[in-house]
Amino acid sequence: MTELLAIAKRRPYIIYGFISLVFILLMLSTGVVINSVPSQQLFLWQVVTGTLLLLTLMYQWVLLFLRLFNKQSPAHYKAHRWLGVACATLFALHAVSFGYGWTNTLAVVFILSALTGLLNREIVGYRKPVLYKLWYWSHVTLSVNLAPLTAVHIWVALVYEGF
C-alpha cells in the first residue's frame, strides 16, 4: 500500500483518474445530471459535453499515433494519461444513466477502458512481457470498441432525440 501511495505521489493523474471513475459511478447511479439540468436545456448540455468528450477522445488517438511514430516523445504519453482523466470527468458530466442495451455497453466499455488505462505499467509494473501485452491489448481493444459504439450513440441521439 505504501508503494502505491508513493507511485501516486509521483504520478498524480492516478489519484485524479480514480476520483473520476468514482465520479462516473456516482453520477450514473444517482442521476445527478438528469435531475439537476433543466429538461429544456438537457439536450444542449449533452451536445456540449458530448462534443467536448468526442474531441478529447479523438485527440487521444492522435496522441497514440504520434507516440507510435515518434517513440522519443514522453510528452505525448503524459498528455495521453491526463486527457484520459479529462475524458472520464467529461463522461461523468455527459452521461445521464447507464442506459439499456448498447448504451449500457458503451458505458461499461468506457469505464473499463479508463480503468485499464489507469492500470498501466507505471502503476502495476508488469514484470512479464506477456502480462504487459495482455494489458496493452485489453486497453487498446476496449478503446477501439468505443469508436463504433460512440458513432451509433451520436447517430441515435441526434436522429431520435435531437433534430
DSSP file with accessible surface (Angstrom, degrees, kcal/mol):
  #  RESIDUE AA STRUCTURE BP1 BP2  ACC     N-H-->O    O-->H-N    N-H-->O    O-->H-N    TCO  KAPPA ALPHA  PHI   PSI    X-CA   Y-CA   Z-CA
    1    1 A M     >        0   0  169      0, 0.0     4,-2.1     0, 0.0     5,-0.2   0.000 360.0 360.0 360.0 -40.5    0.0    0.0    0.0
    2    2 A T  H  >  +     0   0  120      1,-0.2     4,-2.1     2,-0.2     5,-0.1   0.890 360.0  52.3 -62.7 -38.8    2.9    2.3    0.9
    3    3 A E  H  > S+     0   0  140      1,-0.2     4,-2.3     2,-0.2    -1,-0.2   0.902 108.0  51.2 -64.0 -40.3    4.4    1.7   -2.5
    4    4 A L  H  > S+     0   0   84      1,-0.2     4,-2.5     2,-0.2    -2,-0.2   0.902 109.6  50.0 -64.0 -40.2    1.1    2.5   -4.3
    5    5 A L  H  X S+     0   0  103     -4,-2.1     4,-2.0     2,-0.2    -1,-0.2   0.891 109.5  51.5 -65.6 -37.7    0.9    5.8   -2.4
    6    6 A A  H  X S+     0   0   38     -4,-2.1     4,-1.7     2,-0.2    -2,-0.2   0.916 110.9  47.8 -64.9 -41.7    4.5    6.6   -3.4
    7    7 A I  H  X S+     0   0   12     -4,-2.3     4,-2.0     1,-0.2    -2,-0.2   0.924 110.1  52.8 -63.4 -43.0    3.6    6.0   -7.0
    8    8 A A  H  < S+     0   0   11     -4,-2.5     7,-0.3     1,-0.2    -1,-0.2   0.858 106.5  53.2 -63.2 -33.8    0.5    8.1   -6.7
    9    9 A K  H  < S+     0   0  183     -4,-2.0    -1,-0.2     1,-0.2    -2,-0.2   0.891 113.6  42.4 -67.3 -38.2    2.6   11.0   -5.3
   10   10 A R  H  < S+     0   0  151     -4,-1.7    -2,-0.2     1,-0.3    -1,-0.2   0.752 125.2  36.2 -77.5 -25.6    4.9   10.8   -8.3
   11   11 A R    ><  +     0   0   86     -4,-2.0     3,-2.0    -5,-0.2     4,-0.5  -0.691  67.3 175.4-127.8  77.5    2.0   10.3  -10.8
   12   12 A P  T 3> S+     0   0   55      0, 0.0     4,-1.9     0, 0.0     3,-0.4   0.715  70.1  77.9 -64.0 -16.9   -0.9   12.5   -9.5
   13   13 A Y  H 3> S+     0   0    5      1,-0.2     4,-2.8     2,-0.2     5,-0.2   0.821  87.0  63.0 -60.1 -26.4   -3.0   11.6  -12.6
   14   14 A I  H <> S+     0   0    8     -3,-2.0     4,-2.6     2,-0.2     5,-0.2   0.938 103.1  46.1 -63.1 -46.0   -3.7    8.3  -10.9
   15   15 A I  H  > S+     0   0   80     -4,-0.5     4,-2.4    -3,-0.4    -2,-0.2   0.952 116.0  45.0 -62.2 -48.5   -5.4    9.9   -8.0
   16   16 A Y  H  X S+     0   0  128     -4,-1.9     4,-2.5     1,-0.2    -1,-0.2   0.869 111.7  54.6 -64.5 -35.0   -7.5   12.1  -10.3
   17   17 A G  H  X S+     0   0    3     -4,-2.8     4,-2.2    -5,-0.2    -1,-0.2   0.934 110.0  44.2 -64.4 -46.3   -8.2    9.2  -12.5
   18   18 A F  H  X S+     0   0   81     -4,-2.6     4,-2.3     2,-0.2    -2,-0.2   0.892 112.5  52.8 -68.0 -35.3   -9.6    7.1   -9.8
   19   19 A I  H  X S+     0   0  101     -4,-2.4     4,-2.7    -5,-0.2    -2,-0.2   0.923 109.0  51.0 -62.2 -41.1  -11.6   10.0   -8.4
   20   20 A S  H  X S+     0   0    7     -4,-2.5     4,-2.5     2,-0.2    -2,-0.2   0.895 108.5  50.8 -63.5 -40.2  -13.0   10.5  -11.9
   21   21 A L  H  X S+     0   0   15     -4,-2.2     4,-2.2     2,-0.2    -1,-0.2   0.920 112.1  46.1 -64.7 -41.8  -14.0    6.8  -12.1
   22   22 A V  H  X S+     0   0   83     -4,-2.3     4,-2.7     2,-0.2    -2,-0.2   0.913 110.8  54.6 -63.9 -40.2  -15.8    7.1   -8.7
   23   23 A F  H  X S+     0   0   71     -4,-2.7     4,-2.9     2,-0.2     5,-0.2   0.911 107.0  51.0 -58.9 -42.9  -17.4   10.3  -10.0
   24   24 A I  H  X S+     0   0    0     -4,-2.5     4,-2.9     1,-0.2     5,-0.3   0.954 111.2  47.0 -59.3 -50.5  -18.7    8.4  -13.1
   25   25 A L  H  X S+     0   0   85     -4,-2.2     4,-2.3     1,-0.2    -2,-0.2   0.903 114.6  46.8 -62.2 -40.0  -20.3    5.7  -10.9
   26   26 A L  H  X S+     0   0   98     -4,-2.7     4,-2.0     2,-0.2     6,-0.3   0.927 113.7  47.6 -66.3 -44.7  -21.8    8.3   -8.6
   27   27 A M  H  X>S+     0   0   17     -4,-2.9     4,-1.4    -5,-0.2     5,-0.8   0.912 116.2  43.9 -64.0 -42.4  -23.2   10.4  -11.4
   28   28 A L  H  <5S+     0   0    9     -4,-2.9    70,-0.3    -5,-0.2    -1,-0.2   0.891 116.1  45.8 -71.4 -38.5  -24.7    7.4  -13.2
   29   29 A S  H  <5S+     0   0   84     -4,-2.3    -1,-0.2    -5,-0.3    -2,-0.2   0.804 120.3  38.0 -77.4 -27.0  -26.1    5.7  -10.2
   30   30 A T  H  <5S-     0   0   77     -4,-2.0    -1,-0.2    -5,-0.2    -2,-0.2   0.628  96.4-133.1 -98.2 -15.1  -27.7    8.8   -8.7
   31   31 A G  T  X5 +     0   0   10     -4,-1.4     4,-1.9    -5,-0.2     5,-0.2   0.846  45.7 158.3  67.6  34.8  -28.9   10.5  -11.9
   32   32 A V  H  >< +     0   0   62     -5,-0.8     4,-1.7    -6,-0.3     5,-0.3   0.912  68.1  50.6 -59.0 -44.6  -27.5   13.9  -10.9
   33   33 A V  H >> S+     0   0    3     -6,-0.3     4,-2.3    62,-0.3     3,-0.5   0.955 112.8  44.0 -62.2 -50.0  -27.2   15.3  -14.5
   34   34 A I  H 34 S+     0   0   85     62,-0.3    -1,-0.2     1,-0.2    -2,-0.2   0.814 119.2  44.7 -67.6 -26.9  -30.8   14.4  -15.4
   35   35 A N  H 3< S+     0   0  127     -4,-1.9    -1,-0.2     1,-0.1    -2,-0.2   0.648 119.2  39.4 -90.4 -15.6  -32.1   15.7  -12.1
   36   36 A S  H << S+     0   0   80     -4,-1.7    -2,-0.2    -3,-0.5    -3,-0.2   0.692  99.5  74.0-108.7 -23.6  -30.1   18.9  -11.9
   37   37 A V  S  < S-     0   0   21     -4,-2.3     5,-0.1    -5,-0.3    -1,-0.1  -0.814  91.9-110.5 -92.8 126.8  -30.1   20.2  -15.5
   38   38 A P    >>  -     0   0   60      0, 0.0     3,-1.7     0, 0.0     4,-1.0  -0.249  26.0-120.3 -55.1 141.0  -33.5   21.7  -16.6
   39   39 A S  H 3> S+     0   0  103      1,-0.3     4,-0.6     2,-0.2     3,-0.3   0.816 111.7  56.9 -58.3 -32.3  -35.2   19.5  -19.1
   40   40 A Q  H 34 S+     0   0  156      1,-0.2    -1,-0.3     2,-0.1     4,-0.3   0.745 115.9  37.0 -70.1 -21.5  -35.3   22.2  -21.8
   41   41 A Q  H <> S+     0   0  112     -3,-1.7     4,-2.6     2,-0.1    -1,-0.2   0.480  91.5  91.1-107.6  -1.8  -31.5   22.6  -21.5
   42   42 A L  H  X S+     0   0   26     -4,-1.0     4,-2.7    -3,-0.3     5,-0.2   0.912  86.9  49.9 -63.2 -42.8  -30.6   18.9  -21.0
   43   43 A F  H  X S+     0   0   64     -4,-0.6     4,-2.4     1,-0.2    -1,-0.2   0.936 112.6  47.2 -62.8 -44.0  -30.2   18.2  -24.8
   44   44 A L  H  > S+     0   0  111     -4,-0.3     4,-2.7     2,-0.2     5,-0.2   0.920 110.9  52.7 -62.3 -42.5  -27.9   21.3  -25.2
   45   45 A W  H  X S+     0   0   94     -4,-2.6     4,-2.7     1,-0.2     5,-0.3   0.934 111.7  45.9 -56.7 -45.5  -25.9   20.2  -22.1
   46   46 A Q  H  X S+     0   0   33     -4,-2.7     4,-2.3     1,-0.2    -1,-0.2   0.856 111.1  51.8 -71.4 -32.8  -25.4   16.8  -23.6
   47   47 A V  H  X S+     0   0   53     -4,-2.4     4,-2.4    -5,-0.2    -1,-0.2   0.940 114.0  43.9 -66.0 -45.3  -24.4   18.1  -27.0
   48   48 A V  H  X S+     0   0   74     -4,-2.7     4,-2.3     2,-0.2    -2,-0.2   0.965 119.4  40.5 -65.7 -51.0  -21.8   20.4  -25.5
   49   49 A T  H  X S+     0   0    8     -4,-2.7     4,-2.5    -5,-0.2    -1,-0.2   0.900 116.5  51.4 -67.4 -35.7  -20.4   17.8  -23.1
   50   50 A G  H  X S+     0   0   18     -4,-2.3     4,-2.9    -5,-0.3    -1,-0.2   0.892 109.3  49.7 -66.6 -39.7  -20.6   15.1  -25.8
   51   51 A T  H  X S+     0   0   72     -4,-2.4     4,-2.7     2,-0.2     5,-0.2   0.932 112.4  47.4 -64.9 -44.3  -18.8   17.3  -28.3
   52   52 A L  H  X S+     0   0   87     -4,-2.3     4,-2.3     2,-0.2    -2,-0.2   0.918 113.7  48.6 -61.5 -42.0  -16.0   18.0  -25.8
   53   53 A L  H  X S+     0   0   14     -4,-2.5     4,-2.8     2,-0.2    -2,-0.2   0.931 111.6  49.0 -64.0 -45.6  -15.8   14.3  -24.9
   54   54 A L  H  X S+     0   0   58     -4,-2.9     4,-2.7     1,-0.2    -2,-0.2   0.928 111.9  48.4 -61.3 -45.3  -15.7   13.3  -28.6
   55   55 A L  H  X S+     0   0  100     -4,-2.7     4,-2.3     2,-0.2    -1,-0.2   0.902 112.5  49.0 -63.0 -39.2  -12.9   15.9  -29.4
   56   56 A T  H  X S+     0   0   23     -4,-2.3     4,-1.8    -5,-0.2    -2,-0.2   0.925 111.8  48.5 -67.0 -42.7  -10.9   14.7  -26.4
   57   57 A L  H  X S+     0   0   30     -4,-2.8     4,-1.4     2,-0.2    -2,-0.2   0.909 111.0  50.8 -63.6 -40.4  -11.3   11.1  -27.4
   58   58 A M  H  X S+     0   0  107     -4,-2.7     4,-1.8     1,-0.2     3,-0.2   0.913 108.5  51.4 -64.2 -39.4  -10.2   11.9  -30.9
   59   59 A Y  H  X S+     0   0  115     -4,-2.3     4,-2.6     1,-0.2    -1,-0.2   0.838 101.5  62.3 -67.9 -29.8   -7.2   13.7  -29.7
   60   60 A Q  H  X S+     0   0   21     -4,-1.8     4,-1.9     1,-0.2    -1,-0.2   0.916 105.1  47.3 -57.4 -42.6   -6.3   10.6  -27.6
   61   61 A W  H  X S+     0   0   75     -4,-1.4     4,-2.4    -3,-0.2    -2,-0.2   0.883 108.6  53.9 -68.7 -37.7   -6.0    8.7  -30.8
   62   62 A V  H  X S+     0   0   69     -4,-1.8     4,-2.5     1,-0.2    -2,-0.2   0.942 109.1  49.4 -59.7 -44.1   -3.9   11.5  -32.4
   63   63 A L  H  X S+     0   0    1     -4,-2.6     4,-2.4     1,-0.2    -2,-0.2   0.886 108.2  53.8 -63.9 -37.8   -1.5   11.2  -29.4
   64   64 A L  H  X S+     0   0   19     -4,-1.9     4,-2.3     2,-0.2    -1,-0.2   0.953 111.0  45.0 -60.9 -48.5   -1.3    7.4  -29.8
   65   65 A F  H  X S+     0   0  106     -4,-2.4     4,-1.9     1,-0.2    -2,-0.2   0.889 111.3  53.0 -66.3 -35.9   -0.3    7.7  -33.4
   66   66 A L  H  X S+     0   0   72     -4,-2.5     4,-1.5    -5,-0.2    -1,-0.2   0.913 110.8  47.8 -63.0 -40.7    2.2   10.5  -32.6
   67   67 A R  H  < S+     0   0   47     -4,-2.4    -2,-0.2     1,-0.2    -1,-0.2   0.879 109.3  53.6 -67.0 -37.1    3.7    8.2  -29.9
   68   68 A L  H  < S+     0   0   75     -4,-2.3     3,-0.3     1,-0.2    -1,-0.2   0.877 117.9  35.3 -65.4 -36.7    3.9    5.2  -32.3
   69   69 A F  H  < S+     0   0  172     -4,-1.9    -1,-0.2     1,-0.2     2,-0.2   0.588 126.3  38.8 -94.4 -13.3    5.8    7.2  -35.0
   70   70 A N    ><  +     0   0   79     -4,-1.5     3,-1.6    -5,-0.2    -1,-0.2  -0.638  64.9 172.3-135.0  77.5    7.9    9.3  -32.5
   71   71 A K  T 3  S+     0   0  168     -3,-0.3    -1,-0.1     1,-0.3    -4,-0.1   0.609  70.6  69.9 -67.0 -10.0    8.8    7.0  -29.7
   72   72 A Q  T 3  S+     0   0  164      1,-0.1    -1,-0.3    -3,-0.1     3,-0.1   0.389  76.2  94.8 -88.2   4.7   11.2    9.5  -28.2
   73   73 A S    X>  +     0   0   27     -3,-1.6     4,-0.8    -6,-0.2     3,-0.8  -0.756  38.9 171.1-106.1  94.2    8.4   11.8  -27.0
   74   74 A P  H 3> S+     0   0  100      0, 0.0     4,-2.4     0, 0.0     5,-0.2   0.720  75.3  73.8 -69.0 -17.7    7.3   11.3  -23.4
   75   75 A A  H 3> S+     0   0   65      1,-0.2     4,-2.6     2,-0.2     5,-0.2   0.871  93.3  52.7 -63.3 -35.5    5.2   14.4  -23.7
   76   76 A H  H <> S+     0   0   36     -3,-0.8     4,-2.2     2,-0.2    -1,-0.2   0.901 109.9  47.8 -66.5 -39.5    2.7   12.6  -25.8
   77   77 A Y  H  X S+     0   0   54     -4,-0.8     4,-2.1     2,-0.2    -2,-0.2   0.922 112.2  49.1 -67.6 -41.8    2.4    9.8  -23.3
   78   78 A K  H  X S+     0   0  116     -4,-2.4     4,-2.2     1,-0.2     5,-0.2   0.933 112.5  47.8 -63.3 -44.3    1.9   12.3  -20.4
   79   79 A A  H  X S+     0   0   35     -4,-2.6     4,-2.8     1,-0.2     5,-0.2   0.895 108.7  55.5 -63.5 -38.5   -0.7   14.2  -22.4
   80   80 A H  H  X S+     0   0   28     -4,-2.2     4,-1.8     1,-0.2    -1,-0.2   0.913 108.5  47.8 -61.5 -42.0   -2.5   10.9  -23.2
   81   81 A R  H  X S+     0   0   34     -4,-2.1     4,-1.6     2,-0.2    -1,-0.2   0.938 114.6  44.6 -64.9 -47.7   -2.7   10.0  -19.5
   82   82 A W  H  X S+     0   0   88     -4,-2.2     4,-2.3     1,-0.2    -2,-0.2   0.879 112.1  52.1 -68.2 -36.3   -4.1   13.4  -18.4
   83   83 A L  H  X S+     0   0   40     -4,-2.8     4,-2.8     2,-0.2    -1,-0.2   0.845 104.6  58.0 -67.7 -30.6   -6.5   13.5  -21.3
   84   84 A G  H  X S+     0   0   24     -4,-1.8     4,-2.0    -5,-0.2    -1,-0.2   0.919 107.1  47.1 -61.5 -41.3   -7.8   10.1  -20.2
   85   85 A V  H  X S+     0   0   14     -4,-1.6     4,-2.2     2,-0.2    -2,-0.2   0.926 111.7  50.7 -64.9 -42.5   -8.6   11.6  -16.8
   86   86 A A  H  X S+     0   0   37     -4,-2.3     4,-2.9     1,-0.2    -2,-0.2   0.904 108.1  53.4 -62.0 -40.7  -10.3   14.5  -18.6
   87   87 A C  H  X S+     0   0    4     -4,-2.8     4,-2.7     1,-0.2    -1,-0.2   0.913 107.8  50.3 -59.5 -43.5  -12.3   12.1  -20.7
   88   88 A A  H  X S+     0   0    3     -4,-2.0     4,-2.1     2,-0.2    -1,-0.2   0.916 111.7  47.5 -63.5 -41.1  -13.5   10.3  -17.6
   89   89 A T  H  X S+     0   0   48     -4,-2.2     4,-1.8     2,-0.2    -2,-0.2   0.933 113.1  48.1 -65.4 -44.4  -14.6   13.5  -16.0
   90   90 A L  H  X S+     0   0   30     -4,-2.9     4,-1.7     1,-0.2    -2,-0.2   0.892 109.4  53.9 -63.0 -38.4  -16.4   14.7  -19.2
   91   91 A F  H  X S+     0   0   12     -4,-2.7     4,-2.8     1,-0.2    -1,-0.2   0.916 106.6  51.8 -61.5 -41.9  -18.1   11.3  -19.4
   92   92 A A  H  < S+     0   0    0     -4,-2.1    -1,-0.2     1,-0.2    -2,-0.2   0.881 113.2  44.8 -62.0 -37.7  -19.4   11.7  -15.8
   93   93 A L  H  < S+     0   0   53     -4,-1.8    -1,-0.2    -5,-0.1    -2,-0.2   0.733 118.6  43.8 -77.4 -22.4  -20.8   15.1  -16.8
   94   94 A H  H  < S+     0   0   20     -4,-1.7    -2,-0.2    -5,-0.2     2,-0.2   0.891  94.1  79.7 -89.7 -46.1  -22.3   13.9  -20.0
   95   95 A A     <  -     0   0   11     -4,-2.8   -62,-0.3    -5,-0.2   -61,-0.1  -0.444  50.3-171.7 -74.1 134.8  -23.9   10.5  -19.2
   96   96 A V        -     0   0   28      1,-0.3   -62,-0.3    -2,-0.2     2,-0.3   0.702  68.9 -17.3 -96.3 -24.4  -27.3   10.7  -17.6
   97   97 A S        -     0   0   63      1,-0.1    -1,-0.3   -64,-0.1   -68,-0.1  -0.971  69.4 -95.1-164.8 172.4  -27.6    6.9  -16.8
   98   98 A F        -     0   0   66    -70,-0.3     9,-0.3    -2,-0.3    10,-0.2   0.811  63.1-162.2 -67.3 -27.5  -26.2    3.6  -17.7
   99   99 A G        -     0   0   21      5,-0.1     2,-0.3     4,-0.1    -1,-0.2  -0.322  19.3 -70.0  79.4-163.1  -29.0    3.2  -20.2
  100  100 A Y  S >  S-     0   0  208     -3,-0.1     3,-1.6    -2,-0.0     4,-0.4  -0.935  83.9 -18.8-131.1 152.1  -30.1   -0.1  -21.7
  101  101 A G  T 3> S+     0   0   53     -2,-0.3     4,-2.0     1,-0.3     3,-0.3  -0.278 131.5   7.0  59.0-123.7  -28.6   -2.5  -24.3
  102  102 A W  H 3> S+     0   0   87      1,-0.2     4,-2.6     2,-0.2    -1,-0.3   0.784 129.2  56.9 -69.6 -27.4  -25.9   -0.9  -26.3
  103  103 A T  H <> S+     0   0   40     -3,-1.6     4,-2.2     2,-0.2    -1,-0.2   0.874 108.0  49.0 -70.2 -33.5  -25.8    2.4  -24.3
  104  104 A N  H  > S+     0   0   63     -4,-0.4     4,-2.7    -3,-0.3    -2,-0.2   0.914 110.8  50.7 -64.9 -42.4  -25.1    0.3  -21.2
  105  105 A T  H  X S+     0   0   69     -4,-2.0     4,-3.1     2,-0.2     5,-0.3   0.915 108.2  52.7 -60.3 -42.9  -22.4   -1.5  -23.2
  106  106 A L  H  X S+     0   0   17     -4,-2.6     4,-2.6     2,-0.2    -2,-0.2   0.935 110.8  46.7 -58.5 -46.2  -21.0    1.9  -24.2
  107  107 A A  H  X S+     0   0    4     -4,-2.2     4,-2.5    -9,-0.3    -2,-0.2   0.936 114.6  46.4 -63.5 -44.1  -20.8    3.0  -20.5
  108  108 A V  H  X S+     0   0   60     -4,-2.7     4,-2.8     2,-0.2     5,-0.2   0.927 113.2  48.5 -66.1 -43.7  -19.2   -0.3  -19.4
  109  109 A V  H  X S+     0   0   19     -4,-3.1     4,-2.6     1,-0.2    -1,-0.2   0.918 112.1  50.2 -63.6 -40.2  -16.7   -0.3  -22.2
  110  110 A F  H  X S+     0   0   11     -4,-2.6     4,-2.5    -5,-0.3    -2,-0.2   0.945 112.2  46.3 -62.1 -48.1  -15.8    3.3  -21.5
  111  111 A I  H  X S+     0   0   27     -4,-2.5     4,-2.8     1,-0.2    -2,-0.2   0.926 114.1  48.0 -62.1 -43.5  -15.3    2.6  -17.7
  112  112 A L  H  X S+     0   0   76     -4,-2.8     4,-2.9     2,-0.2     5,-0.2   0.890 110.7  51.6 -65.7 -37.8  -13.2   -0.5  -18.4
  113  113 A S  H  X S+     0   0   10     -4,-2.6     4,-2.1    -5,-0.2    -1,-0.2   0.929 112.5  45.7 -63.0 -44.0  -11.1    1.4  -21.0
  114  114 A A  H  X S+     0   0   23     -4,-2.5     4,-1.9     2,-0.2    -2,-0.2   0.917 113.6  49.7 -65.1 -41.8  -10.5    4.1  -18.4
  115  115 A L  H  X S+     0   0   59     -4,-2.8     4,-1.4     1,-0.2    -2,-0.2   0.932 111.3  47.3 -64.8 -45.3   -9.7    1.6  -15.7
  116  116 A T  H  < S+     0   0   23     -4,-2.9    -1,-0.2     1,-0.2    -2,-0.2   0.871 108.4  57.3 -65.1 -32.5   -7.3   -0.3  -17.8
  117  117 A G  H >< S+     0   0   20     -4,-2.1     3,-0.7    -5,-0.2    -1,-0.2   0.895 107.0  48.0 -62.4 -38.0   -5.7    3.0  -18.8
  118  118 A L  H 3< S+     0   0   11     -4,-1.9     2,-0.3     1,-0.2    -1,-0.2   0.782 102.0  64.5 -72.5 -25.7   -5.0    3.7  -15.1
  119  119 A L  T 3< S+     0   0   63     -4,-1.4    -1,-0.2    -5,-0.1    -2,-0.1  -0.127  79.3 142.7 -90.8  41.9   -3.6    0.2  -14.6
  120  120 A N  S X>>S-     0   0    2     -3,-0.7     4,-2.7    -2,-0.3     3,-1.2  -0.051  70.7 -88.1 -75.3-178.9   -0.7    0.9  -16.9
  121  121 A R  T 345S+     0   0  137      1,-0.3     4,-0.3     2,-0.2    -1,-0.1   0.711 123.4  64.3 -71.1 -17.2    2.9   -0.3  -16.4
  122  122 A E  T 345S+     0   0   47      2,-0.1    -1,-0.3     1,-0.1    -3,-0.1   0.837 115.9  30.7 -67.2 -31.4    3.8    2.8  -14.3
  123  123 A I  T <45S+     0   0   20     -3,-1.2    -2,-0.2    -5,-0.1    -1,-0.1   0.901 133.9  26.7 -91.8 -53.7    1.3    1.6  -11.7
  124  124 A V  T  <5S-     0   0   73     -4,-2.7    -3,-0.2     2,-0.0     3,-0.2   0.850  85.6-148.2 -85.1 -34.3    1.3   -2.2  -12.0
  125  125 A G      < -     0   0   33     -5,-0.5    -4,-0.1    -4,-0.3    -3,-0.1   0.822  14.5-141.6  72.1  34.4    4.9   -2.6  -13.3
  126  126 A Y        -     0   0   52      1,-0.2    -1,-0.2    -6,-0.1     6,-0.1   0.090  18.5-171.0 -32.6 105.9    4.1   -5.7  -15.4
  127  127 A R        +     0   0  225     -3,-0.2    -1,-0.2     1,-0.0    -2,-0.0   0.793  68.0  62.9 -78.6 -29.8    7.3   -7.8  -14.9
  128  128 A K  S >> S-     0   0  138      1,-0.1     4,-1.8     0, 0.0     3,-0.8  -0.853  79.2-138.8-100.0 131.1    6.4  -10.4  -17.5
  129  129 A P  H 3> S+     0   0   92      0, 0.0     4,-2.7     0, 0.0     5,-0.2   0.848 102.6  59.3 -55.5 -34.0    6.1   -9.2  -21.2
  130  130 A V  H 3> S+     0   0  100      1,-0.2     4,-2.2     2,-0.2     5,-0.1   0.883 105.0  48.9 -65.8 -35.2    3.1  -11.4  -21.7
  131  131 A L  H <> S+     0   0   84     -3,-0.8     4,-2.6     2,-0.2    -1,-0.2   0.904 111.2  49.7 -69.2 -40.4    1.2   -9.6  -18.9
  132  132 A Y  H  X S+     0   0   51     -4,-1.8     4,-3.1     2,-0.2    -2,-0.2   0.936 111.8  48.6 -62.5 -44.5    2.1   -6.2  -20.3
  133  133 A K  H  X S+     0   0  145     -4,-2.7     4,-2.9     1,-0.2    -2,-0.2   0.888 110.6  51.1 -64.1 -37.4    0.9   -7.3  -23.8
  134  134 A L  H  X S+     0   0  101     -4,-2.2     4,-2.4     2,-0.2    -1,-0.2   0.928 112.7  45.8 -64.4 -44.2   -2.3   -8.6  -22.3
  135  135 A W  H  X S+     0   0   27     -4,-2.6     4,-2.7     2,-0.2    -2,-0.2   0.949 114.9  47.1 -61.7 -48.3   -2.9   -5.3  -20.5
  136  136 A Y  H  X S+     0   0   73     -4,-3.1     4,-2.7     1,-0.2     5,-0.3   0.927 112.5  49.4 -61.6 -45.0   -2.0   -3.3  -23.7
  137  137 A W  H  X S+     0   0  161     -4,-2.9     4,-2.7    -5,-0.2     5,-0.2   0.912 111.9  49.5 -60.4 -42.7   -4.2   -5.4  -25.9
  138  138 A S  H  X S+     0   0   33     -4,-2.4     4,-2.5    -5,-0.2     5,-0.2   0.939 113.0  45.4 -62.5 -47.5   -7.1   -5.0  -23.4
  139  139 A H  H  X S+     0   0   24     -4,-2.7     4,-2.3     2,-0.2    -2,-0.2   0.941 117.3  43.0 -64.7 -46.2   -6.8   -1.3  -23.2
  140  140 A V  H  X S+     0   0   38     -4,-2.7     4,-3.0    -5,-0.2     5,-0.2   0.919 114.0  51.3 -68.2 -41.2   -6.5   -0.8  -27.0
  141  141 A T  H  X S+     0   0   42     -4,-2.7     4,-2.2    -5,-0.3    -2,-0.2   0.928 111.7  46.7 -62.2 -44.8   -9.2   -3.2  -27.8
  142  142 A L  H  X S+     0   0   33     -4,-2.5     4,-0.9    -5,-0.2    -1,-0.2   0.929 113.8  49.1 -61.7 -42.2  -11.6   -1.6  -25.4
  143  143 A S  H >X S+     0   0   18     -4,-2.3     4,-0.7    -5,-0.2     3,-0.6   0.899 109.6  51.0 -65.1 -40.9  -10.7    1.8  -26.8
  144  144 A V  H >< S+     0   0   73     -4,-3.0     3,-1.0     1,-0.2    -1,-0.2   0.898 106.4  55.6 -63.3 -38.9  -11.2    0.7  -30.4
  145  145 A N  H 3X S+     0   0   74     -4,-2.2     4,-1.3     1,-0.2    -1,-0.2   0.721  95.7  67.5 -68.3 -18.9  -14.6   -0.7  -29.5
  146  146 A L  H <X S+     0   0   10     -4,-0.9     4,-2.9    -3,-0.6    -1,-0.2   0.845  89.5  66.6 -66.1 -32.5  -15.6    2.8  -28.2
  147  147 A A  H <X S+     0   0   59     -3,-1.0     4,-2.5    -4,-0.7    -2,-0.2   0.954 105.9  35.7 -59.9 -56.2  -15.4    4.2  -31.7
  148  148 A P  H  > S+     0   0   75      0, 0.0     4,-2.5     0, 0.0     5,-0.2   0.904 118.2  52.5 -67.7 -35.4  -18.4    2.3  -33.3
  149  149 A L  H  X S+     0   0   33     -4,-1.3     4,-2.2     1,-0.2    -2,-0.2   0.911 111.8  46.9 -62.9 -39.8  -20.4    2.4  -30.1
  150  150 A T  H  X S+     0   0   24     -4,-2.9     4,-2.8     2,-0.2     5,-0.2   0.912 110.4  52.3 -67.3 -42.0  -19.8    6.2  -29.9
  151  151 A A  H  X S+     0   0   56     -4,-2.5     4,-2.4    -5,-0.2    -2,-0.2   0.934 111.8  45.7 -60.9 -44.6  -20.8    6.6  -33.6
  152  152 A V  H  X S+     0   0   67     -4,-2.5     4,-3.0     1,-0.2     5,-0.3   0.919 112.0  52.8 -64.1 -41.8  -24.0    4.7  -33.1
  153  153 A H  H  X S+     0   0   50     -4,-2.2     4,-2.8    -5,-0.2     5,-0.2   0.929 110.5  46.4 -59.6 -46.6  -24.7    6.7  -29.9
  154  154 A I  H  X S+     0   0   60     -4,-2.8     4,-2.6     2,-0.2     5,-0.3   0.938 113.7  48.8 -62.4 -46.2  -24.3   10.1  -31.7
  155  155 A W  H  X S+     0   0  150     -4,-2.4     4,-2.6    -5,-0.2     5,-0.3   0.949 114.9  43.5 -59.6 -49.7  -26.4    9.0  -34.6
  156  156 A V  H  X>S+     0   0   31     -4,-3.0     4,-2.7     1,-0.2     5,-0.6   0.923 113.8  51.5 -64.4 -41.9  -29.3    7.7  -32.4
  157  157 A A  I  X>S+     0   0   18     -4,-2.8     4,-1.3    -5,-0.3     5,-1.1   0.916 115.6  40.6 -63.5 -41.0  -29.1   10.7  -30.1
  158  158 A L  I  <>S+     0   0   62     -4,-2.6     5,-0.8    -5,-0.2     4,-0.3   0.895 120.3  42.5 -76.7 -37.8  -29.3   13.2  -33.0
  159  159 A V  I  <5S+     0   0   73     -4,-2.6    -2,-0.2    -5,-0.3    -3,-0.2   0.940 127.9  25.8 -74.4 -44.5  -31.9   11.4  -35.0
  160  160 A Y  I  <5S+     0   0  165     -4,-2.7    -3,-0.2    -5,-0.3    -2,-0.2   0.726 135.6  24.4 -96.1 -25.2  -34.3   10.3  -32.2
  161  161 A E  I  <<S+     0   0  125     -4,-1.3    -3,-0.2    -5,-0.6    -4,-0.1   0.674 123.2  35.1-111.9 -24.4  -33.7   12.9  -29.5
  162  162 A G  I   <       0   0   29     -5,-1.1    -4,-0.1    -4,-0.3    -3,-0.1   0.703 360.0 360.0 -98.9-102.2  -32.4   16.0  -31.3
  163  163 A F      <       0   0  194     -5,-0.8    -4,-0.1     0, 0.0    -5,-0.1   0.711 360.0 360.0 -75.7 360.0  -33.2   17.3  -34.6
